[in-house]
Amino acid sequence: MPSRSLQPIGLSTILIALVISALWGGNVVSIRVGVDTVPPLWSAFWRMLAGVTFVSAWAWTQGVSIRPAPGETKPLVVLGVLFTIQIALLNSGSALTSPAYAVVLLNGYPIFVNITAHMAAHYWKGIIHEESITPIRALGLVLAVAGIVWLALGKPDKALAPRPLLGNCLIVASSVLLGIRQVYTRWLVQTIDPVRSVTWQMLLSVPLFLVIAMVSEPMSLAPLSWQPVFAICYQGFVVAGLCFIVWAKLLKKHSAGTLSMFSFLVPICGIALSNWIFGEALLPTLFAATALVLCGLFVVVRFGQSD
């Protein structure tokens, strides 16, 4: 699939990316609210069912066919499987570590976007176009990775993190897959409508999550309070629906590496929400490691090539 030329980032794109990033800041926190009542994979199933309902309705209103065109089925299946594994790791890890740590670890994904994009651009020249990793950008990535490692080995609030090391490692694995998926989506939406790509990644994940959850997790039929219901609806309609559609449309026009830099706002919002909702203690090590991650990512974007 040939890649179209990337467009400069304007003020409207910056504002949209910032709003989406702020909304994403509540994602990990809402996941934790949900998985405290609904098991992680069941929570993912209900989230994706809500999300695919939203994006299917959006596709219908926009007159976008969700039926794959010839040659689209295989790449869409790959996207769906990648997406399912990434979300499964995210939900499972979020149940084991604190929301503040999880949101920073997950949103270190720009590290893996840049590394993946650089490698993909090297091996598929003329197909994928991304910024090269210069020595100064490599230094930024090293700083960010150091911050991620520091967090992964850290000790968050015990009341919110029953198995922090395992949970942190699962979130890091999810972050790696999210970075890979961002680059893959950037390539995919050059010839496949963004709405169709978002719809199919969720549509394929619904039966996969249903089967896996039925086999691996008991589903409680106890009455639910409004908090987990609201949390899953937020994940489904706002994050998996609205945010994914808008982000996929931005990826159609702009570099995955550059767009991912707007994620600096996500961990800040997530940490603040975790403190507000769960009363999570904001430890100095959390701030220091987060600052290291964000400083590293700032170096990467500041010295990146323009689109």
Secondary structure as GFF3:
##gff-version 3
##sequence-region A 1 307
A	DSSP	alpha_helix	11	25	.	.	.	ID=ss1
A	DSSP	alpha_helix	27	35	.	.	.	ID=ss2
A	DSSP	alpha_helix	40	61	.	.	.	ID=ss3
A	DSSP	alpha_helix	73	94	.	.	.	ID=ss4
A	DSSP	alpha_helix	99	106	.	.	.	ID=ss5
A	DSSP	alpha_helix	109	123	.	.	.	ID=ss6
A	DSSP	alpha_helix	135	152	.	.	.	ID=ss7
A	DSSP	alpha_helix	164	188	.	.	.	ID=ss8
A	DSSP	alpha_helix	194	216	.	.	.	ID=ss9
A	DSSP	alpha_helix	226	233	.	.	.	ID=ss10
A	DSSP	pi_helix	234	243	.	.	.	ID=ss11
A	DSSP	alpha_helix	244	253	.	.	.	ID=ss12
A	DSSP	alpha_helix	256	259	.	.	.	ID=ss13
A	DSSP	three_ten_helix	260	264	.	.	.	ID=ss14
A	DSSP	alpha_helix	265	278	.	.	.	ID=ss15
A	DSSP	alpha_helix	284	302	.	.	.	ID=ss16
###
